[in-house]
Structure formats: C-alpha cells, structure tokens
Amino acid sequence: MMDVSNNANNTPPSPSPSSSCNNSQQSQTQSQPSQNANIDGILIPFDNRFEQIPISLGVGQYVMFGRLPSCHYCFTELIVSGTHCRIVKKTEDTLLVEDFSTNGTFINGKLIGKGKYQLLKSGDRLGLGRPSKDLDLSFVFKGSNQPTFYWEQTGIKKEIMKEYDFIRELGTGNFSVVYEGINKINGKRVAIKYINLKKFQSEPVKFHLQLNREIEILKMVSHENIISIQDIFYIDSEQQLFFILDLADGGELYDKIGYDRPLLNELEAKYVFKQILEAVLYLHNRGIAHRDLKPENILFIDDKNDPLKIKITDFGLARFINEGELARTLCGSPLYVAPEVIVSRTSCTTIPVNGYGKTCDAWSLGAILYIILSGTPPFDDDTDEEMLSTPKLFQQIVSGSYRFPERNWASISKLALDLVVKLLTVDPNQRYTIAQALNHPWITSSFPSS
C-alpha cells in the first residue's frame, strides 16, 4: 500500500458535457487528458457488454469511477459506490488506485481497502466490487507498450516446426489439444499442448488471464511429481500458442479406478497417494491452490523402474492464494469439489463461509483416496449418468453425506478409512491439511520392500 498526498495540482481532467448514467449497462464520459499527457494504457473489460476505458493522464491527474454523474466513468450498477475509486498518476511511470467504496475495489482479487492505495501494473485485474455469476465489473489493465500476457513478451519463439515434430494426438480438453512430440535436436519425447486463441472471442480477457496464470505457475514450479513447462512458442499471425511439457504417457489415475473393483491394492494406492500429497504440499508452500485435482489430472509416467510414479497436470484452474486470502470462484470437477467452494458461489447455506482457501485441495484428495481405494465415488447422483453439477450431488457434498459400504470397504484398513474421513471433513477449519495428511499413520507406516 502507498500513501499519496492530495494537493491543488491533483485536479482531474475535465469530463465532457455529455456525462450521464442513464445506460442500463454503462455510460462513460471520456476524460480529457492534458495536452502533454501520454497514453498510459487501457482497461479491458471482462464482460463484453462494457467498453474499453483508455487511461491518459498527466502527472498529478486522476480519473474517478462511480455512480455519480460527476465521475469521469459512470456506472449504474448498484454494486458501484457513488465515488467508487480513482486512478492517480503519481509519477511518469506510476499509476495508483485509491479505494473510496463500500463494496470494495480489488486488484487481482485482493481488497485494497477504503482510503488506501495500490499500485496498478500492466496485466493487473481491477475489480469494482466482487464478481457474481450475473455481473463482473472487472477490467484487465494493459499498459502502453508493455506486454500484458507472457506470450506477448519479446524473445518468445515462433517457429515450432524447426525444433519439434508432432507424432500423435494424446488427448483433447475444453480449450486445448495435447500431442506427443519429439525434439529434433536431442530426440527427447515431449508433450505439446496446443491452444488456438482465436476460439475464445466471447470472453478473451478472462481466458487470457487464466492462461497467463497457468504459464506463470508452471514456470515457477519444479517438482518430480508435477508436470513442468520446458518452452513456449507463439505464432502471432495465427494466434496459436504451444506449450512444451514433460511427457507422461503411462495413463491416468482414472484408469486405475476399476468400477467397484479397484485396480490398485491398498499398498499401491498408498504409494501413489503419498506422491500426490508431497506434490500438493509443495504447491501449497508456494501459495498455489490447484483447484481441479481429480484422477484424470494425475498421470503416470512410462517408467519401467517405477511404473506407479505420477505427475500432476492441468493447472488451468490453479491460482495463487496468499495466507489468509479467500477465493470465490466456483471451479473444479463436481465429484471432487469442496463444500466451501460450492457454498461460496451458490445458494447452499449449510456452512457459513466467505470464500475458500488451499484446503479445498485437501477435500479433493479425500475424494480421490476414497475412489481409488473402493472403486466407487463418495458422492453419487444416480439420476445423472454424467455426474454433472446437480443440486442433489452438491447437497450431498455440502452436508458430507457419504458412507463406507461393506462390500467395497471390508478389505480396506481402518487407518486408510480414518484418513479419508479426516480429509472429507465439511468444515475446512477442522479438515486435515496436506501436511497433516502426510503425517497420518497410514502414510507414515513402512512400505514393504518388494
């Protein structure tokens, strides 16, 4: 946080005479920069119903956002205060956001606080109030002549075919295709994740920020049980993005579930689960929550010496969550999503929470452990074959309604069952952390030599 002293020279650029707030979505009055002001950047809206906002200020000038007609940028939405916030140009290369609001002004999801300032940098997300499923008054700030996204930086390579050959398609996701590839120079086999950015015109800013965060996380992690990124290629003219990743082609943990008859015995399940715990603890110690842990995102590497060695993949929903900070986005796969994640974004009110933290991953791991030990999911909506986000399924999760049927659990040790219960605890404050799970007797008991 920074403090800025107001003085007579901190006068705003004059609004044009057409200032009004009668548009149901947004009515903006373009501020008039001083003659010598440079273009500082653009605020690009998440919601396409709103317009881009250019920021062009001289040192000491500011622009005000709010509902009052006197504001330079005027909104009619009730979540916006009369005078909500302002952007101040402190020096030639410093922009600050000052929060005046009741409902909060946020930078990258973190509250600034009424009467306080926060530095605004290129790539930052500025939010007026908290987003809801119906309204998201968030903007990404793209600084003038500054790269907003990682692939826009200078030095990013373009000609992937000079260095890699594509061998075969490994799988497709909602937003990408993954291929097996080979490095033409050293012969190393890799995974190549291909994303066509042209496909995401409906919500390009939100998707690009999510993609940028995935790259940022992958580039900062280095753990034997986490997929790492080796290189990035971007073909600007085609908006084609390629990640070069570790290859893990030994199949998914999902393939070991076995439908009522798990394909892993208890010792094998413990060996796999301990690796997952160690990888997730590594992430949590760096302030990263994965938020989409599920058997499909846990891959086996093709290693004859260690056929059960795993790597966690798919960081598309991962984000940084600082100590004491809470997220509020409803994300994750329905069978593995934590109760507090559902409560934070739906009408379920069984547990009073204002958001969720990294412990949402611990719940997901509890659900994973349940299913790999028993071959069945802990929660089930028998009316929904695809296990989508049904109210019945969510209600089971929020209330913690799961059982241990004798036919599936008779041969499973009581220690394993105890760890499942401690992870599948509805109250996140009472739930086991990843560190506690690693110290649970079922995990710490010796593995037999084989």
ABEGO torsion letter per residue (X at the ends): XBBBBBBAAABBBBBBAABBAABAABBBBBBBBBAABBBAEBBBBABAABBBBBBBBBBGBBBBBEABAABABBBABAABBABABBBBBABAABBBBBBABAAEBBBGGBBAEBGBBBBBBBGBBBBBEBBBAABBBBBBBBBBGBBABAAABBGBBABAAAABBBABBAEBBAABBBBBBBBAAAGBBBBBBBBBAAABAABAAAAAAAAAAAAAAAAABBBAABBBBABBBBBAAAGBBBBBBBBBAAEBAAAAAGGGBBABBAAAAAAAAAAAAAAAAAAAAAGBBAGABBAAABBBBBBAABAABBBBBGAAABBBBBBGBBBABBBEBAAABBAAAAAAABABAABBBAEBBAAAAAAAAAAAAAAAAAGBBABBBAABAAGBBBAAAAAAAAAGBBBBBAAAAAABBAAAAAAAAAABBABAAABBBAAAAAABAAAABBBBBX
